[in-house]
Amino acid sequence: QVQLVESGGGLAQPGGSLRLSCAASGFTSRNYEMSWYRQAPGKERELVAFITRSLSTTGYASSVKGRFTISRDNAKNTVYLQMNSLKPEDTAVYYCKASYHETYWGQGTQVTVSS
C-alpha cells in the first residue's frame, strides 16, 4: 500500500524552527521527485520546495528561499523540510507529494507560527 505520512508540524514562535518529515512506504521515494506544498486558509495550495529524482537538485519558492531546506534520506525512504526563521505567514497545512509516473499526496501536517 502506497503511503506518504507527514509529521513534525506544530506550533512555533516567530523566528523559530521546525523540521517536517515525510515517510514513504509502498514505493521507493528516491525514484520520484519529492516536493512540499502548503495551503493556508482561504488560499490555494502552493509549491514550497522540491528535490529531483536523479541529481537531487533542489528548488524553492521565493518566499521561503534561504530559510527552508529540503533534503532526502534514501536509506530511510524519507524526505525532510527544515524550516528556520519562521514567520506568521508560514502558517498553513503542509503536504508532501511524490511524482513520477504516478502522483501521491500525504494527508498534511499543520504548522502554526504565532507568539
Phi, psi and omega in degrees: 000127181281130178214146167236124182238115178272150175206169176102355178287173179157201181260131177225151176277154174305135184089351181276186183227152170216152173237120177268145176239147176228105181266124180261145174216151180086356176199167182261109188294337181292344178272003183238151165286130181248141182213159174245134174240165173216154179221115177270158180304129178077005181239162177283155175293136182230149177287132178258310183200154176218159175222129188280168185294304196270302185269358184054038172292141182245157176212154186220151169293149183298332183289342182241354183301132181089348180245326182251148177224126176261141179210167179223145174242100186294330179295328180262359181055042188225144175242145184237156170227106176275123183242115179245165179049049185296146180238156178305328180287356173277353179298124183182171166270128182257131182241144174260141180225139174242132181218138170198251173287327176243166176234132179234146177236148170274179185272347178096153176223136185279132172240124179236125179246112185200148175267000000 
